[in-house]
Amino acid sequence: MSLRLLVSLRLHICKRATIGGPVRIAAAAGMKSRIRGDAGNSSKWDRSGKKMLLMWIIFSSSLCLMVEGQMKLSPETVQKWAVSFGKEISALSTRYSGAKLLQKKYKDIEAAVKIEEVVGEELAKKFAEEMEEMLGRKMKSVKRLAEAAEDADLYHEYNETLMFDYFNSMLINTVDGNGNPPALGGDFALEKNEHFNKLPVNTQLSNIQVPTNVYNRDPDILNGVYMSEALNDVFIDNFQKDPTLTWQYFGSAAGFFRLYPGIQWIPDENGVVTFDCRNRNWYIQAATSPKDVVIVVDVSGSMKGLRLTIAKHTINTILDTLGENDFVNIVAYSDYVRYVEPCFKGTLVQADLDNREHFKLLVDGLHVKGEGKVKNAMKESFKILNEAAALGQGSLCNQAIMLITDGAMEDFQSVFEEFNWPERRVRVFTYLIGREMTFAENVKWIACNNKGYYTHVSTLADVQENVMEYLHVLSRPMVINHDHDIIWTEAYMDSVLPTTKELFNSQAQSLLLMTSVAMPVFSKKKETLSHGILLGVVGTDVALKELMRLAPRYKLGVHGYAFLITNNGYILSHPDLRPLYKEGKRLKPKPNYNSVDLMEVEWEDTEEKLRTAMVRGETGTMALDVRASVDKGRRVMFLKNDYFYTVINETPFSLGIVLTRGYGQYIFIGNVSVEEGLHDLLAPDLTIASEWTYCETDIDPAHRKLSQLQAVVQYLTGKEPHLECDAQLLQQTLFDAVVTAPMEAYWTALMLNTSGMDEGVETAFLGTRSGLMRFQRYAGVEKRIGKTFLTSTDMENMFTLDHFPVWYRRASEYPAGQFLYYMPRQETRDVFRDYEADYSATLSEEEVELEAEEGRGNLLRLLGMPPGSILQLEARPMLRLRFLYPSLFSFSLRCHSSSSPPLFFPLEARACSQSIRNPL
């Protein structure tokens, strides 16, 4: 039967016992418990030369033992402790968890439960179709924007002297030194909106952002802004048709950026906004087709000083315009030709983030020397491109050479006659570096006779604008043929759009993974049609978190999950993708977070069969034996996983889902009346997974402030009948609410028991596959050791979009009817630091697993010493133990000793063994 629930207990117990006496510890059946205790006085080592060991016994509740004295321990004594401890902790677990009662309730309704098998192929197909539908709505919105922009330009007559005021997002709602609003500023209504990350926005208007290095009243800017005013109505109409849309935008080839909804854009501390939409990946990919690029850089002696600095910056800027669908190499020349990366000799490599960053490091180390001979360098570049085309490698689309030099003196015409004329299949773009214009005509001739573009870069400030010109040239065939190719970007974290302090400081929102869908906008005017004029790019963002909601966790089971990859094999979304690292108190993206290959997380796919099939857009299934990590990688589970994968049509993405043999294969369906279920759903001890979608609250703006539990109640009571809710999930949630309802009364009765509770019991709680949780706080917050446990900050122990709670996952792999005990390590670190502070000791630690079944205690591993050694115990534990049910009783025993004479000798003792092994 599919796993339905886990119950747990937290304890904090402080008892005193003497060695040889009973150790009183509490546990919870099927629940999680924690034990922790007060510190006792320290003992001093006997200086008679006898060996002694200071041992801390760590449980996950608050056990406090204070033992002083010296004695010899026999294996029988240790065995007695283990059995006594096992019985007492099992009894305590059973009492405070109420697991037996819950077992009985599920047993009573067993006949009314229907078990269904989960068919992975059908589930993957259904999820993919729903994702295709969702992404299709985004593409339709972008197409409407592109059509509106092209029509607006068709009927707009360019006016060199146009005077037009618009809302500049940097200047709105500000005043000058005299208290007056600046030009292009003024009042711009903003209101916090739940749908847009609680940012102040204006959903009735878009506004304009202009980079600091672009004049905001340039005629091209004013004409473009005036023309694109027509997009306002389309933005609003799109948002009404699809309320799940987020940011919509138009990035102009002139440099301005129109964003809906309108926001206030905050510059950096220097008053500068470096954001330029033309540098964004969605703009570059939409504006051009995939391309093969060979960058040829002059490193002869004449390129020294500022010229070399400008050349390096030009190379880096070109690299920044490349993406995963492009291929690149860099050749340097002086007296001879050399590859910047010798390992890439004679070939093209994918321009992914890792390779681009690698090239940048190598370029930074370039030095000048000798005489510049461009002829051989051009020959080598053509050979690279010709070989790639002949072998069907590279992008199989555009090919270009980027020549960066301060002049060309050789007779180079013969190279083009041999390799590129008359077809001129390879475009050559030239960048003349420095203020010297002596060889300008030669460099210009190279570009103009090879369908390229010539630019003069005399300062560092010129680099950005001049490099971007090549994109317009490469886009001309698309413009002339009117190829409106829709592109999807790889996953990225955009903490720049929108660049507001409020969003940037919100770690949860500014670092959301997303993908963008974009489309080029062309001029349709007859007089310029043959010129191939790119007006800009329109697009919208899709948060991958929202896309993955279409593969709900409850359908995949406790260990199941869904993931997305691109046609390059890079991960869009995967529960094991960890794109952030912590620097101080802030989270930051890892350098290569968006170029993580599927092989790096599904590493059991050693033959790359899964990756290859998904990259090819195939549909199929396969099985793998995997080792899954839990508890932040501290523990490993061995699972048998079935993988089901298929392509998402009209996108470059493929979807995979994983079902684990056992709990992932089946789901059982219970049924109760709405009235009965609703009554128990309103109990104060009950919560449901806040990140799951029981009801869709993001469609109607009036619903966006509702929590999931509030939305469910509003829907079931008929107050909001138009809410779109998951009927199957609601049915399961109501069923679980009814079956688990007696636990509230049971736990409450324990608290009201006049005989009192065992000291240190903190929390009892349970969870079900529907994301429902009940919990009872046996101790007030001032007495609880685990103050953050089951709070909004304790995501590891909650049902989230990415995973079931860690205690749920661990216990699910243990036999039903048994207990799992474990120590939450993150809550014991302060104790370890306290110990170090008190004793100035270097700590060592050993994990010891304890196993208990129905009151029997088995000590699998125990710390000890050679027979006859003297043991001094200061059992001063201040740690907690969690009890999970159903599961095996398994917890960690930590022992710490100082680095001075006392030694640490591991022994092994079993309840059924005849002897203790010799120390290791």
Secondary structure as GFF3:
##gff-version 3
##sequence-region A 1 920
A	DSSP	beta_strand	5	11	.	.	.	ID=ss1
A	DSSP	beta_strand	54	55	.	.	.	ID=ss2
A	DSSP	beta_strand	71	72	.	.	.	ID=ss3
A	DSSP	alpha_helix	75	97	.	.	.	ID=ss4
A	DSSP	alpha_helix	99	108	.	.	.	ID=ss5
A	DSSP	three_ten_helix	110	112	.	.	.	ID=ss6
A	DSSP	beta_strand	114	117	.	.	.	ID=ss7
A	DSSP	alpha_helix	120	154	.	.	.	ID=ss8
A	DSSP	beta_strand	191	193	.	.	.	ID=ss9
A	DSSP	three_ten_helix	194	196	.	.	.	ID=ss10
A	DSSP	beta_strand	199	201	.	.	.	ID=ss11
A	DSSP	beta_strand	207	209	.	.	.	ID=ss12
A	DSSP	alpha_helix	219	228	.	.	.	ID=ss13
A	DSSP	alpha_helix	231	241	.	.	.	ID=ss14
A	DSSP	beta_strand	248	252	.	.	.	ID=ss15
A	DSSP	beta_strand	257	260	.	.	.	ID=ss16
A	DSSP	three_ten_helix	277	279	.	.	.	ID=ss17
A	DSSP	alpha_helix	281	287	.	.	.	ID=ss18
A	DSSP	beta_strand	291	298	.	.	.	ID=ss19
A	DSSP	three_ten_helix	301	303	.	.	.	ID=ss20
A	DSSP	alpha_helix	306	320	.	.	.	ID=ss21
A	DSSP	beta_strand	327	333	.	.	.	ID=ss22
A	DSSP	beta_strand	337	339	.	.	.	ID=ss23
A	DSSP	three_ten_helix	342	344	.	.	.	ID=ss24
A	DSSP	beta_strand	349	350	.	.	.	ID=ss25
A	DSSP	alpha_helix	353	364	.	.	.	ID=ss26
A	DSSP	alpha_helix	374	390	.	.	.	ID=ss27
A	DSSP	beta_strand	398	405	.	.	.	ID=ss28
A	DSSP	alpha_helix	413	419	.	.	.	ID=ss29
A	DSSP	beta_strand	427	433	.	.	.	ID=ss30
A	DSSP	alpha_helix	440	448	.	.	.	ID=ss31
A	DSSP	beta_strand	454	457	.	.	.	ID=ss32
A	DSSP	three_ten_helix	460	462	.	.	.	ID=ss33
A	DSSP	alpha_helix	463	481	.	.	.	ID=ss34
A	DSSP	beta_strand	487	488	.	.	.	ID=ss35
A	DSSP	beta_strand	492	493	.	.	.	ID=ss36
A	DSSP	alpha_helix	501	504	.	.	.	ID=ss37
A	DSSP	alpha_helix	507	510	.	.	.	ID=ss38
A	DSSP	beta_strand	513	522	.	.	.	ID=ss39
A	DSSP	three_ten_helix	529	531	.	.	.	ID=ss40
A	DSSP	beta_strand	534	543	.	.	.	ID=ss41
A	DSSP	alpha_helix	544	548	.	.	.	ID=ss42
A	DSSP	alpha_helix	553	556	.	.	.	ID=ss43
A	DSSP	beta_strand	561	566	.	.	.	ID=ss44
A	DSSP	beta_strand	571	573	.	.	.	ID=ss45
A	DSSP	beta_strand	580	583	.	.	.	ID=ss46
A	DSSP	beta_strand	586	589	.	.	.	ID=ss47
A	DSSP	three_ten_helix	598	600	.	.	.	ID=ss48
A	DSSP	alpha_helix	609	615	.	.	.	ID=ss49
A	DSSP	beta_strand	620	630	.	.	.	ID=ss50
A	DSSP	beta_strand	635	647	.	.	.	ID=ss51
A	DSSP	beta_strand	653	660	.	.	.	ID=ss52
A	DSSP	beta_strand	666	669	.	.	.	ID=ss53
A	DSSP	alpha_helix	674	681	.	.	.	ID=ss54
A	DSSP	beta_strand	686	687	.	.	.	ID=ss55
A	DSSP	beta_strand	695	696	.	.	.	ID=ss56
A	DSSP	three_ten_helix	701	703	.	.	.	ID=ss57
A	DSSP	alpha_helix	708	716	.	.	.	ID=ss58
A	DSSP	beta_strand	724	725	.	.	.	ID=ss59
A	DSSP	alpha_helix	727	740	.	.	.	ID=ss60
A	DSSP	alpha_helix	742	752	.	.	.	ID=ss61
A	DSSP	beta_strand	761	768	.	.	.	ID=ss62
A	DSSP	beta_strand	773	777	.	.	.	ID=ss63
A	DSSP	three_ten_helix	795	797	.	.	.	ID=ss64
A	DSSP	alpha_helix	806	812	.	.	.	ID=ss65
A	DSSP	beta_strand	820	822	.	.	.	ID=ss66
A	DSSP	three_ten_helix	825	827	.	.	.	ID=ss67
A	DSSP	alpha_helix	829	839	.	.	.	ID=ss68
A	DSSP	beta_strand	849	853	.	.	.	ID=ss69
A	DSSP	beta_strand	856	859	.	.	.	ID=ss70
A	DSSP	beta_strand	862	864	.	.	.	ID=ss71
A	DSSP	beta_strand	870	873	.	.	.	ID=ss72
A	DSSP	beta_strand	882	885	.	.	.	ID=ss73
A	DSSP	beta_strand	891	892	.	.	.	ID=ss74
A	DSSP	beta_strand	905	907	.	.	.	ID=ss75
###
